[in-house]
Amino acid sequence: MPADLSTHPGHLARRLQQAHTLLWNALVSAETTSPQFAVLNAVAGRDDLDQRMVGDLIGLDRSTTAEIVSRLSDRGLLVRVRDPRDGRRNLLRLTDDGAVLHRQTARRVSRMNKVFLAPLEPGEQQVLLDLMRRIVTAADSFRAPDEVG
């Protein structure tokens, strides 16, 4: 007898991610991915973050963060600036184009999130987000030490 996958959190998480990706591509951007937006969002309005700190903030491993930063830099959306207090460290900054893209994308993300959560009542939306944050916070303790900044 096959298992009822509707009772499996991993299966449901994957299906939620599929729904999110579908909406993201339709309502936000086919060029800028959700993780790329997360990097832009972390850097926006901050002048003290290096690549490692950005990865830690948004929950990405070092190699994924490095790849995303490289792609965003290649697109002219991010620049690396030598830290005046520590010459070994590069800080990340949005370019003017990066700041414009961040603002435009943030508006679209806000609209997409409303569509994504629309099947739920406002109170249910808050409960879902609270529960998801609790699981994500707990999952951070599952990461291997070399994956954490």
Backbone bond lengths (Angstrom), bond angles and torsions (degrees), N, CA, C in turn:
res aa  C-N    CA-C-N  psi(-1)  N-CA   C-N-CA  omega(-1)  CA-C   N-CA-C  phi
1 M - - - 1.454 - - 1.538 108.01 -
2 P 1.321 118.30 124.49 1.469 120.06 -179.10 1.534 111.37 -69.04
3 A 1.307 114.31 151.72 1.469 120.50 179.17 1.527 109.78 -72.22
4 D 1.321 116.19 149.25 1.463 122.13 174.67 1.522 107.61 -83.77
5 L 1.334 115.55 99.10 1.466 119.80 -175.51 1.528 113.22 -66.91
6 S 1.325 117.35 -15.80 1.465 119.27 177.57 1.526 112.11 -69.04
7 T 1.333 116.23 -6.86 1.462 120.53 176.21 1.531 111.50 -104.65
8 H 1.319 117.68 3.60 1.466 122.70 -177.72 1.534 109.79 -100.72
9 P 1.333 117.81 115.28 1.461 120.18 -178.28 1.534 113.42 -57.63
10 G 1.316 117.82 -39.24 1.466 120.54 -179.39 1.522 111.68 -63.37
11 H 1.317 116.46 -42.31 1.464 120.61 178.05 1.525 110.25 -62.90
12 L 1.330 116.26 -46.02 1.463 119.74 -179.94 1.529 111.19 -65.59
13 A 1.335 117.42 -37.63 1.473 120.53 177.51 1.529 110.21 -62.40
14 R 1.329 116.70 -41.38 1.467 120.35 178.32 1.515 110.36 -64.54
15 R 1.326 117.78 -41.51 1.470 121.30 179.15 1.525 111.11 -66.31
16 L 1.334 116.39 -38.87 1.466 119.78 175.34 1.524 110.70 -62.09
17 Q 1.327 116.19 -42.04 1.463 120.26 178.39 1.526 110.56 -63.22
18 Q 1.321 117.36 -39.70 1.467 120.46 176.72 1.527 110.54 -61.12
19 A 1.331 116.94 -45.32 1.470 121.01 179.26 1.522 110.40 -62.72
20 H 1.321 116.50 -41.57 1.464 121.23 179.02 1.526 110.63 -62.42
21 T 1.324 116.34 -45.58 1.469 120.31 -179.49 1.523 110.99 -63.24
22 L 1.310 116.94 -41.65 1.463 120.96 177.90 1.527 110.38 -59.71
23 L 1.327 117.15 -49.17 1.466 120.76 179.12 1.524 111.32 -65.75
24 W 1.329 116.88 -40.12 1.465 120.47 179.35 1.533 110.14 -57.15
25 N 1.322 116.22 -50.49 1.464 120.26 -178.17 1.527 112.05 -64.32
26 A 1.331 117.18 -34.11 1.457 121.12 -177.82 1.529 112.70 -81.66
27 L 1.329 117.68 -36.72 1.464 120.52 -170.63 1.527 115.15 -111.91
28 V 1.324 116.90 -17.30 1.464 119.11 -175.91 1.517 110.75 -112.41
29 S 1.335 116.92 -68.72 1.457 119.51 -175.90 1.516 110.92 -168.21
30 A 1.321 114.86 139.50 1.458 119.94 171.80 1.528 109.82 -92.80
31 E 1.334 117.29 -13.78 1.470 121.43 -178.04 1.526 113.03 -96.02
32 T 1.322 116.78 -37.18 1.460 121.24 -177.99 1.516 108.39 -106.29
33 T 1.326 116.16 120.90 1.465 121.04 -178.01 1.528 110.93 -81.14
34 S 1.322 114.74 164.94 1.460 120.12 177.31 1.541 111.62 -59.07
35 P 1.337 119.85 -44.80 1.471 118.78 176.60 1.534 112.87 -64.06
36 Q 1.329 117.63 -34.75 1.470 119.63 176.47 1.524 110.17 -64.82
37 F 1.332 116.17 -42.03 1.468 119.07 176.66 1.520 110.04 -61.82
38 A 1.333 117.74 -40.58 1.462 120.73 -179.97 1.528 110.86 -58.85
39 V 1.343 117.34 -39.72 1.469 120.64 177.51 1.528 109.40 -66.09
40 L 1.335 117.48 -49.22 1.467 120.28 179.10 1.526 110.56 -57.53
41 N 1.314 116.22 -42.10 1.460 121.17 -178.41 1.527 111.60 -65.47
42 A 1.328 116.89 -39.62 1.465 120.42 179.10 1.527 111.10 -64.49
43 V 1.325 116.29 -37.24 1.469 121.26 -176.73 1.528 111.93 -80.68
44 A 1.322 117.11 -28.09 1.470 121.81 -176.05 1.525 111.11 -55.86
45 G 1.319 115.13 125.76 1.454 120.48 176.37 1.515 115.16 74.04
46 R 1.315 117.42 6.63 1.470 121.55 179.65 1.518 108.62 -118.48
47 D 1.297 116.38 146.05 1.464 118.85 177.31 1.520 112.20 -127.92
48 D 1.337 116.31 15.55 1.465 120.31 -175.07 1.522 113.45 -121.84
49 L 1.337 117.47 14.95 1.459 119.44 -174.86 1.519 112.44 -105.26
50 D 1.320 115.08 132.87 1.462 119.57 170.46 1.528 107.87 -102.05
51 Q 1.301 115.99 177.55 1.459 121.80 -175.08 1.523 112.18 -59.10
52 R 1.307 117.50 -43.02 1.468 121.34 -179.49 1.519 110.51 -62.69
53 M 1.328 116.68 -43.44 1.462 120.84 -179.17 1.536 111.13 -64.37
54 V 1.326 116.62 -39.31 1.461 120.47 178.21 1.525 109.60 -61.92
55 G 1.321 117.13 -47.70 1.462 120.85 178.39 1.516 111.87 -57.78
56 D 1.329 116.42 -43.17 1.465 120.26 178.91 1.531 111.13 -62.84
57 L 1.321 116.63 -41.72 1.468 121.10 -178.30 1.528 112.57 -63.01
58 I 1.322 116.20 -38.89 1.466 118.83 -174.11 1.527 113.22 -105.56
59 G 1.323 117.49 3.48 1.454 121.17 173.50 1.515 115.13 76.22
60 L 1.325 115.97 36.77 1.473 120.02 176.22 1.519 109.60 -112.65
61 D 1.325 115.94 145.63 1.461 120.12 177.16 1.530 109.67 -71.78
62 R 1.311 115.39 166.59 1.477 121.29 -174.45 1.517 113.42 -59.08
63 S 1.334 117.23 -45.48 1.461 118.88 -175.46 1.527 111.32 -68.91
64 T 1.322 117.85 -38.91 1.469 120.55 177.77 1.525 109.98 -65.52
65 T 1.326 116.70 -44.45 1.463 120.31 178.80 1.525 109.92 -60.51
66 A 1.331 117.19 -43.99 1.475 120.79 -179.66 1.523 110.71 -61.29
67 E 1.324 117.09 -41.40 1.463 120.59 179.87 1.529 111.09 -65.01
68 I 1.330 116.56 -43.48 1.463 120.18 179.90 1.524 110.75 -66.05
69 V 1.316 117.30 -44.40 1.470 120.43 178.58 1.522 109.88 -60.24
70 S 1.321 117.33 -41.50 1.464 121.16 178.65 1.531 111.00 -61.89
71 R 1.321 116.87 -45.73 1.475 120.42 179.59 1.527 111.39 -62.83
72 L 1.335 116.46 -43.76 1.463 119.99 -179.83 1.529 110.90 -66.63
73 S 1.324 116.31 -36.23 1.467 120.53 176.02 1.520 110.84 -65.32
74 D 1.337 116.37 -43.78 1.468 121.03 178.37 1.524 111.64 -61.05
75 R 1.323 116.91 -31.03 1.471 121.25 179.14 1.531 111.74 -83.65
76 G 1.334 116.95 -1.63 1.465 119.99 179.34 1.516 113.81 77.07
77 L 1.326 116.89 24.38 1.461 120.92 -177.39 1.524 112.86 -101.59
78 L 1.320 116.17 -22.84 1.468 123.36 -179.92 1.517 109.15 -132.93
79 V 1.309 115.68 149.32 1.468 120.69 170.63 1.521 108.41 -130.94
80 R 1.324 114.17 153.26 1.464 121.12 173.29 1.525 107.09 -99.94
81 V 1.337 115.13 130.64 1.467 121.38 -178.39 1.525 107.66 -123.19
82 R 1.309 116.61 131.30 1.473 120.80 179.30 1.526 109.35 -61.54
83 D 1.326 116.61 131.31 1.461 122.28 178.96 1.528 108.08 -69.39
84 P 1.337 118.85 121.15 1.462 120.14 -178.97 1.526 113.66 -64.98
85 R 1.345 116.68 -20.36 1.464 120.36 179.59 1.521 112.90 -91.33
86 D 1.334 116.59 -18.56 1.462 121.35 -178.48 1.520 108.05 -148.51
87 G 1.314 116.81 98.92 1.451 122.73 -175.25 1.523 114.54 -62.67
88 R 1.325 118.03 -12.32 1.467 120.84 178.89 1.521 111.70 -86.37
89 R 1.307 116.46 -8.64 1.467 121.60 -171.68 1.529 110.41 -112.18
90 N 1.334 115.83 136.26 1.463 121.57 174.94 1.523 109.18 -106.63
91 L 1.315 115.98 129.35 1.453 122.14 175.53 1.518 108.86 -94.83
92 L 1.311 116.40 151.57 1.457 121.03 179.90 1.519 109.55 -100.92
93 R 1.319 115.41 139.00 1.460 122.27 177.79 1.527 109.40 -135.79
94 L 1.325 116.02 142.75 1.455 119.52 171.69 1.521 108.48 -74.69
95 T 1.309 116.67 140.89 1.457 120.70 169.53 1.534 106.70 -78.80
96 D 1.322 116.71 174.09 1.467 119.24 175.61 1.528 110.13 -58.00
97 D 1.340 116.57 -43.65 1.471 120.13 177.80 1.525 111.11 -62.84
98 G 1.325 116.61 -38.27 1.457 120.83 178.43 1.524 111.71 -64.94
99 A 1.334 116.86 -39.41 1.465 120.88 178.77 1.529 110.63 -66.15
100 V 1.329 116.36 -40.89 1.472 120.27 177.89 1.525 109.83 -63.77
101 L 1.333 116.82 -47.89 1.463 120.26 179.70 1.526 110.64 -60.78
102 H 1.332 116.98 -41.89 1.465 120.36 178.95 1.523 110.34 -58.58
103 R 1.313 118.78 -48.97 1.470 121.76 -178.84 1.539 111.13 -61.18
104 Q 1.327 116.44 -45.84 1.468 120.29 179.99 1.530 110.86 -62.84
105 T 1.307 115.66 -45.06 1.464 120.63 -177.59 1.517 110.97 -67.83
106 A 1.320 117.26 -39.34 1.469 120.70 179.64 1.529 110.89 -59.88
107 R 1.330 117.94 -39.49 1.466 120.89 177.26 1.531 110.69 -63.93
108 R 1.327 115.73 -43.61 1.468 119.69 179.60 1.524 111.52 -66.41
109 V 1.330 116.63 -38.50 1.475 120.83 178.96 1.521 109.85 -62.63
110 S 1.312 116.86 -41.58 1.458 120.67 179.13 1.533 110.92 -60.06
111 R 1.326 116.41 -44.81 1.472 120.36 177.49 1.531 111.14 -64.85
112 M 1.333 116.50 -42.62 1.462 120.19 -179.56 1.527 110.73 -62.80
113 N 1.332 117.20 -40.84 1.466 120.33 179.67 1.522 111.26 -60.72
114 K 1.327 116.83 -36.45 1.471 120.00 177.62 1.528 110.30 -64.02
115 V 1.323 116.82 -42.31 1.467 120.89 178.47 1.532 109.74 -66.04
116 F 1.322 116.35 -43.83 1.462 121.78 -178.08 1.529 111.47 -59.37
117 L 1.332 116.40 -41.19 1.460 121.18 -176.03 1.522 113.29 -93.52
118 A 1.324 118.33 -2.16 1.469 122.61 -175.22 1.528 115.02 -55.37
119 P 1.335 120.52 -31.37 1.470 118.46 178.99 1.535 113.63 -65.35
120 L 1.322 117.38 -12.48 1.462 121.79 -177.21 1.526 110.81 -106.20
121 E 1.319 115.71 148.44 1.465 121.37 172.28 1.536 108.03 -68.32
122 P 1.334 118.36 157.25 1.470 120.40 -178.87 1.528 113.77 -52.05
123 G 1.321 117.84 -43.22 1.463 120.08 178.74 1.518 112.19 -64.88
124 E 1.325 115.81 -38.17 1.468 120.39 177.67 1.527 110.54 -66.87
125 Q 1.323 116.58 -37.72 1.470 120.24 178.09 1.521 109.82 -59.01
126 Q 1.327 116.53 -45.17 1.465 120.56 -179.71 1.521 111.20 -64.79
127 V 1.329 116.82 -42.23 1.470 120.75 178.46 1.525 110.02 -61.72
128 L 1.343 117.06 -46.06 1.465 120.33 179.02 1.530 110.80 -58.00
129 L 1.324 117.00 -48.55 1.467 120.01 -179.39 1.520 111.25 -62.66
130 D 1.324 117.43 -40.89 1.470 120.68 178.25 1.529 110.85 -62.24
131 L 1.330 116.89 -44.74 1.463 120.62 -179.92 1.527 111.17 -65.63
132 M 1.335 116.45 -41.58 1.467 119.60 178.24 1.528 110.71 -62.09
133 R 1.344 117.15 -42.71 1.472 120.08 178.06 1.526 111.12 -61.17
134 R 1.334 117.38 -39.92 1.463 120.22 179.02 1.521 111.22 -62.97
135 I 1.324 116.69 -42.38 1.469 119.96 179.44 1.515 110.56 -66.83
136 V 1.334 117.41 -43.83 1.468 120.75 179.41 1.524 110.67 -62.07
137 T 1.329 116.83 -42.23 1.465 120.48 178.89 1.527 110.55 -62.51
138 A 1.318 116.29 -44.16 1.469 119.86 178.38 1.524 110.59 -64.90
139 A 1.330 116.95 -39.14 1.466 121.03 -178.46 1.521 111.70 -65.57
140 D 1.322 117.46 -26.81 1.467 119.76 178.05 1.529 110.98 -58.89
141 S 1.327 116.96 -29.02 1.474 119.56 179.17 1.523 111.39 -76.30
142 F 1.345 118.15 -13.68 1.458 121.32 179.58 1.531 112.08 -83.16
143 R 1.328 117.26 -15.63 1.463 120.75 -175.13 1.521 110.60 -67.22
144 A 1.321 114.25 145.14 1.466 120.21 177.12 1.530 108.42 -65.92
145 P 1.331 118.39 145.84 1.459 121.21 -178.82 1.522 113.84 -54.76
146 D 1.342 118.61 -33.70 1.463 119.90 -178.63 1.538 111.97 -76.44
147 E 1.343 118.15 -11.06 1.450 121.60 176.20 1.510 111.74 -86.43
148 V 1.324 116.74 -18.32 1.455 121.51 -178.84 1.514 107.72 -92.40
149 G 1.377 114.03 122.91 1.463 122.21 179.52 1.432 114.00 -7.22
